[in-house]
Amino acid sequence: GFLHYMVDSCEFNSSKLNDIEYIYSHYYNKLEYIRFSSSVGKFVGYTEVGIKNAERLNNGPEVINRRAQKERYCFHNVGVFTESALTKS
């Protein structure tokens, strides 16, 4: 069978917004074909289909929504994670 899935992730080394990177990736059969990274600020395609979709997404509202996710999704969750981890150490 075929498997398509998306992954949201936050990479960080502190709870400061500048130290957080938000990554949103699409995979098909374990192959990443498109990624949004807050460091780059746009979608990047890694396959022929991914490149075409990146062009389309970078010219629409989706890229603006993904840029806001760093603060909306990561900043909140990183704060919760670091606070809970620090109180348990």
mmCIF file as gemmi writes it, N, C-alpha and C atoms, coordinates in Angstrom:
data_model
loop_
_atom_site.group_PDB
_atom_site.id
_atom_site.type_symbol
_atom_site.label_atom_id
_atom_site.label_alt_id
_atom_site.label_comp_id
_atom_site.label_asym_id
_atom_site.label_entity_id
_atom_site.label_seq_id
_atom_site.pdbx_PDB_ins_code
_atom_site.Cartn_x
_atom_site.Cartn_y
_atom_site.Cartn_z
_atom_site.occupancy
_atom_site.B_iso_or_equiv
_atom_site.pdbx_formal_charge
_atom_site.auth_seq_id
_atom_site.auth_asym_id
_atom_site.pdbx_PDB_model_num
ATOM 1 N N . GLY Axp A 1 ? 0.81 -1.18 0 1 0 ? 1 A 1
ATOM 2 C CA . GLY Axp A 1 ? 0 0 0 1 0 ? 1 A 1
ATOM 3 C C . GLY Axp A 1 ? 0.858 1.249 0 1 0 ? 1 A 1
ATOM 4 N N . PHE Axp A 2 ? 0.184 2.348 -0.167 1 0 ? 2 A 1
ATOM 5 C CA . PHE Axp A 2 ? 0.839 3.638 -0.185 1 0 ? 2 A 1
ATOM 6 C C . PHE Axp A 2 ? 0.484 4.396 1.081 1 0 ? 2 A 1
ATOM 7 N N . LEU Axp A 3 ? 1.438 5.168 1.584 1 0 ? 3 A 1
ATOM 8 C CA . LEU Axp A 3 ? 1.232 5.893 2.828 1 0 ? 3 A 1
ATOM 9 C C . LEU Axp A 3 ? 1.605 7.346 2.632 1 0 ? 3 A 1
ATOM 10 N N . HIS Axp A 4 ? 0.658 8.242 2.913 1 0 ? 4 A 1
ATOM 11 C CA . HIS Axp A 4 ? 0.905 9.681 2.858 1 0 ? 4 A 1
ATOM 12 C C . HIS Axp A 4 ? 0.689 10.232 4.255 1 0 ? 4 A 1
ATOM 13 N N . TYR Axp A 5 ? 1.655 11.01 4.744 1 0 ? 5 A 1
ATOM 14 C CA . TYR Axp A 5 ? 1.498 11.625 6.06 1 0 ? 5 A 1
ATOM 15 C C . TYR Axp A 5 ? 2.252 12.938 6.13 1 0 ? 5 A 1
ATOM 16 N N . MET Axp A 6 ? 1.842 13.766 7.095 1 0 ? 6 A 1
ATOM 17 C CA . MET Axp A 6 ? 2.448 15.067 7.309 1 0 ? 6 A 1
ATOM 18 C C . MET Axp A 6 ? 2.966 15.125 8.739 1 0 ? 6 A 1
ATOM 19 N N . VAL Axp A 7 ? 4.057 15.865 8.935 1 0 ? 7 A 1
ATOM 20 C CA . VAL Axp A 7 ? 4.678 15.969 10.247 1 0 ? 7 A 1
ATOM 21 C C . VAL Axp A 7 ? 4.935 17.44 10.557 1 0 ? 7 A 1
ATOM 22 N N . ASP Axp A 8 ? 4.445 17.89 11.728 1 0 ? 8 A 1
ATOM 23 C CA . ASP Axp A 8 ? 4.789 19.205 12.275 1 0 ? 8 A 1
ATOM 24 C C . ASP Axp A 8 ? 5.849 18.965 13.33 1 0 ? 8 A 1
ATOM 25 N N . SER Axp A 9 ? 6.927 19.743 13.32 1 0 ? 9 A 1
ATOM 26 C CA . SER Axp A 9 ? 7.941 19.589 14.364 1 0 ? 9 A 1
ATOM 27 C C . SER Axp A 9 ? 8.536 20.948 14.715 1 0 ? 9 A 1
ATOM 28 N N . CYS Axp A 10 ? 9.041 21.008 15.927 1 0 ? 10 A 1
ATOM 29 C CA . CYS Axp A 10 ? 9.693 22.209 16.433 1 0 ? 10 A 1
ATOM 30 C C . CYS Axp A 10 ? 11.068 21.803 16.938 1 0 ? 10 A 1
ATOM 31 N N . GLU Axp A 11 ? 12.096 22.414 16.401 1 0 ? 11 A 1
ATOM 32 C CA . GLU Axp A 11 ? 13.452 22.152 16.864 1 0 ? 11 A 1
ATOM 33 C C . GLU Axp A 11 ? 13.9 23.386 17.64 1 0 ? 11 A 1
ATOM 34 N N . PHE Axp A 12 ? 14.439 23.161 18.85 1 0 ? 12 A 1
ATOM 35 C CA . PHE Axp A 12 ? 14.771 24.301 19.697 1 0 ? 12 A 1
ATOM 36 C C . PHE Axp A 12 ? 15.89 23.949 20.665 1 0 ? 12 A 1
ATOM 37 N N . ASN Axp A 13 ? 16.599 24.981 21.111 1 0 ? 13 A 1
ATOM 38 C CA . ASN Axp A 13 ? 17.591 24.799 22.158 1 0 ? 13 A 1
ATOM 39 C C . ASN Axp A 13 ? 17.357 25.772 23.311 1 0 ? 13 A 1
ATOM 40 N N . SER Axp A 14 ? 16.292 26.566 23.222 1 0 ? 14 A 1
ATOM 41 C CA . SER Axp A 14 ? 15.825 27.404 24.324 1 0 ? 14 A 1
ATOM 42 C C . SER Axp A 14 ? 14.374 27.762 24.029 1 0 ? 14 A 1
ATOM 43 N N . SER Axp A 15 ? 13.719 28.407 24.969 1 0 ? 15 A 1
ATOM 44 C CA . SER Axp A 15 ? 12.316 28.764 24.77 1 0 ? 15 A 1
ATOM 45 C C . SER Axp A 15 ? 12.163 30.14 24.12 1 0 ? 15 A 1
ATOM 46 N N . LYS Axp A 16 ? 13.256 30.752 23.678 1 0 ? 16 A 1
ATOM 47 C CA . LYS Axp A 16 ? 13.185 32.034 22.984 1 0 ? 16 A 1
ATOM 48 C C . LYS Axp A 16 ? 12.744 31.796 21.538 1 0 ? 16 A 1
ATOM 49 N N . LEU Axp A 17 ? 11.89 32.682 21.048 1 0 ? 17 A 1
ATOM 50 C CA . LEU Axp A 17 ? 11.318 32.507 19.71 1 0 ? 17 A 1
ATOM 51 C C . LEU Axp A 17 ? 12.398 32.444 18.624 1 0 ? 17 A 1
ATOM 52 N N . ASN Axp A 18 ? 13.482 33.188 18.778 1 0 ? 18 A 1
ATOM 53 C CA . ASN Axp A 18 ? 14.551 33.174 17.77 1 0 ? 18 A 1
ATOM 54 C C . ASN Axp A 18 ? 15.306 31.857 17.73 1 0 ? 18 A 1
ATOM 55 N N . ASP Axp A 19 ? 15.24 31.066 18.802 1 0 ? 19 A 1
ATOM 56 C CA . ASP Axp A 19 ? 15.958 29.796 18.876 1 0 ? 19 A 1
ATOM 57 C C . ASP Axp A 19 ? 15.088 28.604 18.477 1 0 ? 19 A 1
ATOM 58 N N . ILE Axp A 20 ? 13.923 28.866 17.917 1 0 ? 20 A 1
ATOM 59 C CA . ILE Axp A 20 ? 12.98 27.814 17.546 1 0 ? 20 A 1
ATOM 60 C C . ILE Axp A 20 ? 12.856 27.765 16.03 1 0 ? 20 A 1
ATOM 61 N N . GLU Axp A 21 ? 12.881 26.555 15.477 1 0 ? 21 A 1
ATOM 62 C CA . GLU Axp A 21 ? 12.617 26.369 14.05 1 0 ? 21 A 1
ATOM 63 C C . GLU Axp A 21 ? 11.399 25.474 13.9 1 0 ? 21 A 1
ATOM 64 N N . TYR Axp A 22 ? 10.435 25.933 13.123 1 0 ? 22 A 1
ATOM 65 C CA . TYR Axp A 22 ? 9.227 25.166 12.823 1 0 ? 22 A 1
ATOM 66 C C . TYR Axp A 22 ? 9.409 24.498 11.471 1 0 ? 22 A 1
ATOM 67 N N . ILE Axp A 23 ? 9.121 23.193 11.412 1 0 ? 23 A 1
ATOM 68 C CA . ILE Axp A 23 ? 9.237 22.433 10.164 1 0 ? 23 A 1
ATOM 69 C C . ILE Axp A 23 ? 7.937 21.663 9.929 1 0 ? 23 A 1
ATOM 70 N N . TYR Axp A 24 ? 7.413 21.765 8.721 1 0 ? 24 A 1
ATOM 71 C CA . TYR Axp A 24 ? 6.198 21.057 8.318 1 0 ? 24 A 1
ATOM 72 C C . TYR Axp A 24 ? 6.534 20.295 7.04 1 0 ? 24 A 1
ATOM 73 N N . SER Axp A 25 ? 6.455 18.963 7.093 1 0 ? 25 A 1
ATOM 74 C CA . SER Axp A 25 ? 6.869 18.121 5.966 1 0 ? 25 A 1
ATOM 75 C C . SER Axp A 25 ? 5.747 17.204 5.51 1 0 ? 25 A 1
ATOM 76 N N . HIS Axp A 26 ? 5.744 16.922 4.212 1 0 ? 26 A 1
ATOM 77 C CA . HIS Axp A 26 ? 4.84 15.929 3.616 1 0 ? 26 A 1
ATOM 78 C C . HIS Axp A 26 ? 5.693 14.76 3.147 1 0 ? 26 A 1
ATOM 79 N N . TYR Axp A 27 ? 5.221 13.543 3.444 1 0 ? 27 A 1
ATOM 80 C CA . TYR Axp A 27 ? 5.916 12.319 3.045 1 0 ? 27 A 1
ATOM 81 C C . TYR Axp A 27 ? 4.963 11.437 2.243 1 0 ? 27 A 1
ATOM 82 N N . TYR Axp A 28 ? 5.518 10.725 1.295 1 0 ? 28 A 1
ATOM 83 C CA . TYR Axp A 28 ? 4.782 9.72 0.546 1 0 ? 28 A 1
ATOM 84 C C . TYR Axp A 28 ? 5.689 8.507 0.433 1 0 ? 28 A 1
ATOM 85 N N . ASN Axp A 29 ? 5.234 7.368 0.943 1 0 ? 29 A 1
ATOM 86 C CA . ASN Axp A 29 ? 6.035 6.145 0.977 1 0 ? 29 A 1
ATOM 87 C C . ASN Axp A 29 ? 7.416 6.389 1.593 1 0 ? 29 A 1
ATOM 88 N N . LYS Axp A 30 ? 7.439 7.054 2.731 1 0 ? 30 A 1
ATOM 89 C CA . LYS Axp A 30 ? 8.645 7.343 3.518 1 0 ? 30 A 1
ATOM 90 C C . LYS Axp A 30 ? 9.599 8.328 2.858 1 0 ? 30 A 1
ATOM 91 N N . LEU Axp A 31 ? 9.208 8.926 1.746 1 0 ? 31 A 1
ATOM 92 C CA . LEU Axp A 31 ? 10.051 9.89 1.047 1 0 ? 31 A 1
ATOM 93 C C . LEU Axp A 31 ? 9.486 11.29 1.255 1 0 ? 31 A 1
ATOM 94 N N . GLU Axp A 32 ? 10.296 12.171 1.843 1 0 ? 32 A 1
ATOM 95 C CA . GLU Axp A 32 ? 9.872 13.554 2.013 1 0 ? 32 A 1
ATOM 96 C C . GLU Axp A 32 ? 9.894 14.231 0.648 1 0 ? 32 A 1
ATOM 97 N N . TYR Axp A 33 ? 8.743 14.798 0.26 1 0 ? 33 A 1
ATOM 98 C CA . TYR Axp A 33 ? 8.704 15.422 -1.056 1 0 ? 33 A 1
ATOM 99 C C . TYR Axp A 33 ? 8.496 16.93 -1.006 1 0 ? 33 A 1
ATOM 100 N N . ILE Axp A 34 ? 8.087 17.467 0.137 1 0 ? 34 A 1
ATOM 101 C CA . ILE Axp A 34 ? 7.948 18.921 0.275 1 0 ? 34 A 1
ATOM 102 C C . ILE Axp A 34 ? 8.103 19.28 1.748 1 0 ? 34 A 1
ATOM 103 N N . ARG Axp A 35 ? 8.691 20.472 1.998 1 0 ? 35 A 1
ATOM 104 C CA . ARG Axp A 35 ? 8.916 20.914 3.383 1 0 ? 35 A 1
ATOM 105 C C . ARG Axp A 35 ? 8.774 22.43 3.464 1 0 ? 35 A 1
ATOM 106 N N . PHE Axp A 36 ? 8.133 22.858 4.568 1 0 ? 36 A 1
ATOM 107 C CA . PHE Axp A 36 ? 8.171 24.269 4.937 1 0 ? 36 A 1
ATOM 108 C C . PHE Axp A 36 ? 9.065 24.377 6.155 1 0 ? 36 A 1
ATOM 109 N N . SER Axp A 37 ? 10.004 25.289 6.121 1 0 ? 37 A 1
ATOM 110 C CA . SER Axp A 37 ? 10.882 25.546 7.254 1 0 ? 37 A 1
ATOM 111 C C . SER Axp A 37 ? 10.8 27.025 7.591 1 0 ? 37 A 1
ATOM 112 N N . SER Axp A 38 ? 10.627 27.344 8.876 1 0 ? 38 A 1
ATOM 113 C CA . SER Axp A 38 ? 10.56 28.751 9.258 1 0 ? 38 A 1
ATOM 114 C C . SER Axp A 38 ? 11.888 29.452 9.033 1 0 ? 38 A 1
ATOM 115 N N . SER Axp A 39 ? 12.985 28.717 8.993 1 0 ? 39 A 1
ATOM 116 C CA . SER Axp A 39 ? 14.291 29.326 8.711 1 0 ? 39 A 1
ATOM 117 C C . SER Axp A 39 ? 14.369 29.828 7.266 1 0 ? 39 A 1
ATOM 118 N N . VAL Axp A 40 ? 13.781 29.078 6.353 1 0 ? 40 A 1
ATOM 119 C CA . VAL Axp A 40 ? 13.77 29.456 4.942 1 0 ? 40 A 1
ATOM 120 C C . VAL Axp A 40 ? 12.612 30.409 4.663 1 0 ? 40 A 1
ATOM 121 N N . GLY Axp A 41 ? 11.474 30.178 5.323 1 0 ? 41 A 1
ATOM 122 C CA . GLY Axp A 41 ? 10.306 31.04 5.166 1 0 ? 41 A 1
ATOM 123 C C . GLY Axp A 41 ? 9.418 30.715 3.99 1 0 ? 41 A 1
ATOM 124 N N . LYS Axp A 42 ? 9.646 29.546 3.373 1 0 ? 42 A 1
ATOM 125 C CA . LYS Axp A 42 ? 8.817 29.136 2.239 1 0 ? 42 A 1
ATOM 126 C C . LYS Axp A 42 ? 8.879 27.618 2.098 1 0 ? 42 A 1
ATOM 127 N N . PHE Axp A 43 ? 8.027 27.098 1.199 1 0 ? 43 A 1
ATOM 128 C CA . PHE Axp A 43 ? 8.024 25.672 0.896 1 0 ? 43 A 1
ATOM 129 C C . PHE Axp A 43 ? 9.148 25.354 -0.079 1 0 ? 43 A 1
ATOM 130 N N . VAL Axp A 44 ? 9.771 24.199 0.107 1 0 ? 44 A 1
ATOM 131 C CA . VAL Axp A 44 ? 10.812 23.715 -0.788 1 0 ? 44 A 1
ATOM 132 C C . VAL Axp A 44 ? 10.436 22.293 -1.201 1 0 ? 44 A 1
ATOM 133 N N . GLY Axp A 45 ? 10.485 22.014 -2.494 1 0 ? 45 A 1
ATOM 134 C CA . GLY Axp A 45 ? 10.175 20.691 -3.01 1 0 ? 45 A 1
ATOM 135 C C . GLY Axp A 45 ? 11.427 19.88 -3.236 1 0 ? 45 A 1
ATOM 136 N N . TYR Axp A 46 ? 11.325 18.574 -2.992 1 0 ? 46 A 1
ATOM 137 C CA . TYR Axp A 46 ? 12.465 17.671 -3.163 1 0 ? 46 A 1
ATOM 138 C C . TYR Axp A 46 ? 12.278 16.661 -4.279 1 0 ? 46 A 1
ATOM 139 N N . THR Axp A 47 ? 11.084 16.611 -4.838 1 0 ? 47 A 1
ATOM 140 C CA . THR Axp A 47 ? 10.799 15.743 -5.976 1 0 ? 47 A 1
ATOM 141 C C . THR Axp A 47 ? 10.104 16.597 -7.041 1 0 ? 47 A 1
ATOM 142 N N . GLU Axp A 48 ? 9.855 16.023 -8.198 1 0 ? 48 A 1
ATOM 143 C CA . GLU Axp A 48 ? 9.17 16.768 -9.26 1 0 ? 48 A 1
ATOM 144 C C . GLU Axp A 48 ? 7.797 17.254 -8.789 1 0 ? 48 A 1
ATOM 145 N N . VAL Axp A 49 ? 7.043 16.381 -8.146 1 0 ? 49 A 1
ATOM 146 C CA . VAL Axp A 49 ? 5.723 16.749 -7.627 1 0 ? 49 A 1
ATOM 147 C C . VAL Axp A 49 ? 5.873 17.776 -6.504 1 0 ? 49 A 1
ATOM 148 N N . GLY Axp A 50 ? 6.868 17.59 -5.637 1 0 ? 50 A 1
ATOM 149 C CA . GLY Axp A 50 ? 7.098 18.52 -4.537 1 0 ? 50 A 1
ATOM 150 C C . GLY Axp A 50 ? 7.458 19.917 -5.018 1 0 ? 50 A 1
ATOM 151 N N . ILE Axp A 51 ? 8.258 20.007 -6.062 1 0 ? 51 A 1
ATOM 152 C CA . ILE Axp A 51 ? 8.65 21.315 -6.611 1 0 ? 51 A 1
ATOM 153 C C . ILE Axp A 51 ? 7.429 22.044 -7.169 1 0 ? 51 A 1
ATOM 154 N N . LYS Axp A 52 ? 6.582 21.332 -7.903 1 0 ? 52 A 1
ATOM 155 C CA . LYS Axp A 52 ? 5.364 21.945 -8.448 1 0 ? 52 A 1
ATOM 156 C C . LYS Axp A 52 ? 4.444 22.417 -7.336 1 0 ? 52 A 1
ATOM 157 N N . ASN Axp A 53 ? 4.273 21.593 -6.286 1 0 ? 53 A 1
ATOM 158 C CA . ASN Axp A 53 ? 3.422 21.986 -5.168 1 0 ? 53 A 1
ATOM 159 C C . ASN Axp A 53 ? 4.023 23.143 -4.382 1 0 ? 53 A 1
ATOM 160 N N . ALA Axp A 54 ? 5.333 23.177 -4.231 1 0 ? 54 A 1
ATOM 161 C CA . ALA Axp A 54 ? 5.988 24.276 -3.514 1 0 ? 54 A 1
ATOM 162 C C . ALA Axp A 54 ? 5.733 25.597 -4.228 1 0 ? 54 A 1
ATOM 163 N N . GLU Axp A 55 ? 5.841 25.61 -5.555 1 0 ? 55 A 1
ATOM 164 C CA . GLU Axp A 55 ? 5.565 26.828 -6.32 1 0 ? 55 A 1
ATOM 165 C C . GLU Axp A 55 ? 4.134 27.302 -6.092 1 0 ? 55 A 1
ATOM 166 N N . ARG Axp A 56 ? 3.196 26.358 -6.131 1 0 ? 56 A 1
ATOM 167 C CA . ARG Axp A 56 ? 1.785 26.706 -5.94 1 0 ? 56 A 1
ATOM 168 C C . ARG Axp A 56 ? 1.54 27.212 -4.52 1 0 ? 56 A 1
ATOM 169 N N . LEU Axp A 57 ? 2.081 26.526 -3.511 1 0 ? 57 A 1
ATOM 170 C CA . LEU Axp A 57 ? 1.85 26.912 -2.12 1 0 ? 57 A 1
ATOM 171 C C . LEU Axp A 57 ? 2.533 28.224 -1.756 1 0 ? 57 A 1
ATOM 172 N N . ASN Axp A 58 ? 3.691 28.491 -2.343 1 0 ? 58 A 1
ATOM 173 C CA . ASN Axp A 58 ? 4.404 29.738 -2.055 1 0 ? 58 A 1
ATOM 174 C C . ASN Axp A 58 ? 3.708 30.964 -2.658 1 0 ? 58 A 1
ATOM 175 N N . ASN Axp A 59 ? 2.808 30.752 -3.609 1 0 ? 59 A 1
ATOM 176 C CA . ASN Axp A 59 ? 2.068 31.854 -4.221 1 0 ? 59 A 1
ATOM 177 C C . ASN Axp A 59 ? 0.65 31.989 -3.675 1 0 ? 59 A 1
ATOM 178 N N . GLY Axp A 60 ? 0.32 31.238 -2.633 1 0 ? 60 A 1
ATOM 179 C CA . GLY Axp A 60 ? -1.021 31.281 -2.064 1 0 ? 60 A 1
ATOM 180 C C . GLY Axp A 60 ? -0.996 31.611 -0.583 1 0 ? 60 A 1
ATOM 181 N N . PRO Axp A 61 ? -2.142 31.522 0.052 1 0 ? 61 A 1
ATOM 182 C CA . PRO Axp A 61 ? -2.242 31.872 1.473 1 0 ? 61 A 1
ATOM 183 C C . PRO Axp A 61 ? -1.595 30.847 2.41 1 0 ? 61 A 1
ATOM 184 N N . GLU Axp A 62 ? -1.333 29.652 1.913 1 0 ? 62 A 1
ATOM 185 C CA . GLU Axp A 62 ? -0.773 28.595 2.764 1 0 ? 62 A 1
ATOM 186 C C . GLU Axp A 62 ? 0.588 28.983 3.338 1 0 ? 62 A 1
ATOM 187 N N . VAL Axp A 63 ? 1.421 29.651 2.562 1 0 ? 63 A 1
ATOM 188 C CA . VAL Axp A 63 ? 2.751 30.037 3.044 1 0 ? 63 A 1
ATOM 189 C C . VAL Axp A 63 ? 2.632 31.047 4.192 1 0 ? 63 A 1
ATOM 190 N N . ILE Axp A 64 ? 1.664 31.936 4.123 1 0 ? 64 A 1
ATOM 191 C CA . ILE Axp A 64 ? 1.455 32.92 5.203 1 0 ? 64 A 1
ATOM 192 C C . ILE Axp A 64 ? 0.988 32.211 6.467 1 0 ? 64 A 1
ATOM 193 N N . ASN Axp A 65 ? 0.091 31.233 6.313 1 0 ? 65 A 1
ATOM 194 C CA . ASN Axp A 65 ? -0.385 30.468 7.469 1 0 ? 65 A 1
ATOM 195 C C . ASN Axp A 65 ? 0.759 29.688 8.125 1 0 ? 65 A 1
ATOM 196 N N . ARG Axp A 66 ? 1.625 29.09 7.337 1 0 ? 66 A 1
ATOM 197 C CA . ARG Axp A 66 ? 2.738 28.311 7.888 1 0 ? 66 A 1
ATOM 198 C C . ARG Axp A 66 ? 3.752 29.207 8.591 1 0 ? 66 A 1
ATOM 199 N N . ARG Axp A 67 ? 3.969 30.408 8.086 1 0 ? 67 A 1
ATOM 200 C CA . ARG Axp A 67 ? 4.904 31.333 8.75 1 0 ? 67 A 1
ATOM 201 C C . ARG Axp A 67 ? 4.431 31.677 10.154 1 0 ? 67 A 1
ATOM 202 N N . ALA Axp A 68 ? 3.119 31.752 10.359 1 0 ? 68 A 1
ATOM 203 C CA . ALA Axp A 68 ? 2.56 32.081 11.677 1 0 ? 68 A 1
ATOM 204 C C . ALA Axp A 68 ? 2.629 30.897 12.64 1 0 ? 68 A 1
ATOM 205 N N . GLN Axp A 69 ? 2.8 29.695 12.128 1 0 ? 69 A 1
ATOM 206 C CA . GLN Axp A 69 ? 2.801 28.506 12.989 1 0 ? 69 A 1
ATOM 207 C C . GLN Axp A 69 ? 3.975 28.465 13.96 1 0 ? 69 A 1
ATOM 208 N N . LYS Axp A 70 ? 5.087 29.076 13.624 1 0 ? 70 A 1
ATOM 209 C CA . LYS Axp A 70 ? 6.233 29.077 14.533 1 0 ? 70 A 1
ATOM 210 C C . LYS Axp A 70 ? 5.821 29.664 15.879 1 0 ? 70 A 1
ATOM 211 N N . GLU Axp A 71 ? 5.149 30.797 15.837 1 0 ? 71 A 1
ATOM 212 C CA . GLU Axp A 71 ? 4.722 31.428 17.079 1 0 ? 71 A 1
ATOM 213 C C . GLU Axp A 71 ? 3.486 30.737 17.659 1 0 ? 71 A 1
ATOM 214 N N . ARG Axp A 72 ? 2.539 30.383 16.807 1 0 ? 72 A 1
ATOM 215 C CA . ARG Axp A 72 ? 1.272 29.815 17.267 1 0 ? 72 A 1
ATOM 216 C C . ARG Axp A 72 ? 1.442 28.396 17.814 1 0 ? 72 A 1
ATOM 217 N N . TYR Axp A 73 ? 2.166 27.566 17.112 1 0 ? 73 A 1
ATOM 218 C CA . TYR Axp A 73 ? 2.294 26.145 17.477 1 0 ? 73 A 1
ATOM 219 C C . TYR Axp A 73 ? 3.532 25.882 18.335 1 0 ? 73 A 1
ATOM 220 N N . CYS Axp A 74 ? 4.681 26.311 17.869 1 0 ? 74 A 1
ATOM 221 C CA . CYS Axp A 74 ? 5.933 25.979 18.558 1 0 ? 74 A 1
ATOM 222 C C . CYS Axp A 74 ? 6.142 26.764 19.837 1 0 ? 74 A 1
ATOM 223 N N . PHE Axp A 75 ? 6.004 28.073 19.774 1 0 ? 75 A 1
ATOM 224 C CA . PHE Axp A 75 ? 6.329 28.901 20.934 1 0 ? 75 A 1
ATOM 225 C C . PHE Axp A 75 ? 5.534 28.46 22.154 1 0 ? 75 A 1
ATOM 226 N N . HIS Axp A 76 ? 4.244 28.211 21.976 1 0 ? 76 A 1
ATOM 227 C CA . HIS Axp A 76 ? 3.396 27.756 23.087 1 0 ? 76 A 1
ATOM 228 C C . HIS Axp A 76 ? 3.843 26.39 23.594 1 0 ? 76 A 1
ATOM 229 N N . ASN Axp A 77 ? 3.996 25.427 22.703 1 0 ? 77 A 1
ATOM 230 C CA . ASN Axp A 77 ? 4.331 24.061 23.106 1 0 ? 77 A 1
ATOM 231 C C . ASN Axp A 77 ? 5.742 23.933 23.668 1 0 ? 77 A 1
ATOM 232 N N . VAL Axp A 78 ? 6.685 24.68 23.148 1 0 ? 78 A 1
ATOM 233 C CA . VAL Axp A 78 ? 8.042 24.647 23.681 1 0 ? 78 A 1
ATOM 234 C C . VAL Axp A 78 ? 8.038 25.169 25.112 1 0 ? 78 A 1
ATOM 235 N N . GLY Axp A 79 ? 7.271 26.24 25.368 1 0 ? 79 A 1
ATOM 236 C CA . GLY Axp A 79 ? 7.162 26.771 26.725 1 0 ? 79 A 1
ATOM 237 C C . GLY Axp A 79 ? 6.574 25.758 27.692 1 0 ? 79 A 1
ATOM 238 N N . VAL Axp A 80 ? 5.539 25.063 27.273 1 0 ? 80 A 1
ATOM 239 C CA . VAL Axp A 80 ? 4.918 24.035 28.116 1 0 ? 80 A 1
ATOM 240 C C . VAL Axp A 80 ? 5.899 22.894 28.358 1 0 ? 80 A 1
ATOM 241 N N . PHE Axp A 81 ? 6.596 22.451 27.316 1 0 ? 81 A 1
ATOM 242 C CA . PHE Axp A 81 ? 7.542 21.345 27.428 1 0 ? 81 A 1
ATOM 243 C C . PHE Axp A 81 ? 8.699 21.696 28.35 1 0 ? 81 A 1
ATOM 244 N N . THR Axp A 82 ? 9.322 22.847 28.146 1 0 ? 82 A 1
ATOM 245 C CA . THR Axp A 82 ? 10.481 23.204 28.957 1 0 ? 82 A 1
ATOM 246 C C . THR Axp A 82 ? 10.102 23.409 30.413 1 0 ? 82 A 1
ATOM 247 N N . GLU Axp A 83 ? 8.922 24.004 30.648 1 0 ? 83 A 1
ATOM 248 C CA . GLU Axp A 83 ? 8.48 24.202 32.043 1 0 ? 83 A 1
ATOM 249 C C . GLU Axp A 83 ? 8.231 22.873 32.739 1 0 ? 83 A 1
ATOM 250 N N . SER Axp A 84 ? 7.586 21.937 32.055 1 0 ? 84 A 1
ATOM 251 C CA . SER Axp A 84 ? 7.312 20.644 32.687 1 0 ? 84 A 1
ATOM 252 C C . SER Axp A 84 ? 8.599 19.844 32.871 1 0 ? 84 A 1
ATOM 253 N N . ALA Axp A 85 ? 9.53 19.956 31.932 1 0 ? 85 A 1
ATOM 254 C CA . ALA Axp A 85 ? 10.796 19.231 32.045 1 0 ? 85 A 1
ATOM 255 C C . ALA Axp A 85 ? 11.646 19.798 33.181 1 0 ? 85 A 1
ATOM 256 N N . LEU Axp A 86 ? 11.644 21.104 33.335 1 0 ? 86 A 1
ATOM 257 C CA . LEU Axp A 86 ? 12.461 21.722 34.379 1 0 ? 86 A 1
ATOM 258 C C . LEU Axp A 86 ? 11.926 21.428 35.778 1 0 ? 86 A 1
ATOM 259 N N . THR Axp A 87 ? 10.596 21.323 35.914 1 0 ? 87 A 1
ATOM 260 C CA . THR Axp A 87 ? 10.039 21.044 37.237 1 0 ? 87 A 1
ATOM 261 C C . THR Axp A 87 ? 10.239 19.589 37.636 1 0 ? 87 A 1
ATOM 262 N N . LYS Axp A 88 ? 10.548 18.712 36.711 1 0 ? 88 A 1
ATOM 263 C CA . LYS Axp A 88 ? 10.73 17.291 37.01 1 0 ? 88 A 1
ATOM 264 C C . LYS Axp A 88 ? 12.206 16.928 37.199 1 0 ? 88 A 1
ATOM 265 N N . SER Axp A 89 ? 13.112 17.846 36.948 1 0 ? 89 A 1
ATOM 266 C CA . SER Axp A 89 ? 14.546 17.509 37.055 1 0 ? 89 A 1
ATOM 267 C C . SER Axp A 89 ? 15.051 17.612 38.471 1 0 ? 89 A 1
